[in-house]
Amino acid sequence: MKLRCAFKILQTINQNMALNLDDIKRIAHLARIEVSESEAQETLNKLSGILGLIEQMQAVDTTGIVPMSHSQDVTQRLREDVVTKTNQRELFQSIAPATQDGLYLVPRVIE
């Protein structure tokens, strides 16, 4: 939850602007995460790397590429849709305590 909140905050930061330690501390404060100076620096390095990777991926020309629904071309094996059990409705109706017009009658529980 805290990580999701931090990434929502990151989305609001201008992508052209580089992150700095103050941004990391502000994000941590808003997400109610306590970070030390060394953790803030480590987080800054990781997030800067992630944002750099995102910029690289957005720079790739993807026109004419069809989106995939799955990374592998697989199909699900399906079983045949055939009835395997016989209809036992009449048997169940005959052993039910009370039935009327093919419906099972139960005691009233809400008045």
C-alpha positions in Angstrom: 0.0 0.0 0.0 2.8 2.4 0.9 4.7 1.6 -2.2 1.6 2.2 -4.4 1.1 5.5 -2.7 4.7 6.5 -3.4 4.4 5.6 -7.1 1.2 7.6 -7.4 3.1 10.6 -6.0 6.0 9.9 -8.4 3.5 10.0 -11.3 2.7 13.6 -10.4 6.3 14.7 -10.6 7.3 16.1 -14.0 9.1 13.4 -16.0 11.6 15.9 -17.4 12.7 16.9 -14.0 15.3 14.8 -12.2 14.5 13.5 -8.7 16.6 14.8 -5.8 16.8 13.9 -2.1 14.2 16.4 -1.2 11.7 14.8 -3.5 12.4 11.4 -1.9 12.0 12.8 1.6 8.7 14.5 0.5 7.4 11.3 -1.0 8.4 9.3 2.1 6.7 11.9 4.4 3.5 11.8 2.4 3.5 8.0 2.4 4.3 8.0 6.1 7.6 6.0 5.6 10.5 6.8 7.7 13.8 6.8 5.8 17.3 7.6 6.9 19.7 9.6 4.8 21.4 6.5 3.4 18.0 4.9 2.6 16.9 8.1 0.9 20.1 8.1 -1.3 19.6 4.4 -2.1 16.0 5.0 -3.0 16.9 8.0 -5.1 19.4 5.9 -7.1 16.8 3.1 -7.6 14.0 5.4 -8.6 16.2 7.4 -11.0 17.2 4.1 -12.6 13.6 3.1 -13.0 12.5 6.4 -14.4 15.5 6.3 -16.8 14.4 2.8 -18.0 10.9 4.1 -18.5 12.2 7.0 -20.6 14.2 4.5 -22.7 11.1 2.3 -23.2 9.0 5.3 -24.2 11.6 6.4 -26.8 11.1 3.1 -28.7 9.0 3.4 -31.8 6.1 0.9 -31.5 4.0 1.9 -34.4 2.8 -1.1 -36.4 3.4 -3.5 -33.5 0.3 -5.4 -32.4 -0.1 -5.6 -28.6 0.1 -9.1 -27.2 -2.4 -10.6 -24.8 0.2 -13.1 -23.5 4.0 -13.3 -23.8 3.8 -16.8 -25.2 1.5 -18.1 -27.9 -0.4 -20.7 -25.9 -4.0 -21.9 -25.9 -5.9 -23.4 -23.1 -6.7 -27.1 -23.3 -10.5 -27.5 -23.0 -12.4 -30.7 -22.4 -15.4 -31.7 -24.5 -18.6 -30.2 -23.4 -20.6 -33.4 -22.9 -23.1 -34.4 -20.2 -21.4 -37.0 -17.9 -24.1 -37.4 -15.2 -27.7 -38.5 -15.7 -30.7 -36.4 -14.7 -31.7 -37.4 -11.2 -34.3 -34.7 -10.6 -37.2 -37.0 -10.1 -35.2 -39.1 -7.5 -34.3 -35.9 -5.6 -37.8 -34.7 -5.7 -39.1 -38.0 -4.3 -36.8 -37.9 -1.3 -37.3 -34.2 -0.5 -39.3 -33.5 2.7 -41.7 -31.1 0.8 -42.1 -30.1 -2.8 -44.7 -28.2 -4.8 -44.9 -27.8 -8.5 -41.3 -29.1 -8.9 -39.9 -26.7 -6.3 -38.4 -27.5 -2.9 -40.3 -26.1 0.0 -38.4 -24.8 3.1 -39.5 -23.4 6.3 -40.0 -19.6 6.4 -37.0 -18.0 8.2 -37.8 -14.3 7.8 -41.2 -12.8 8.8 
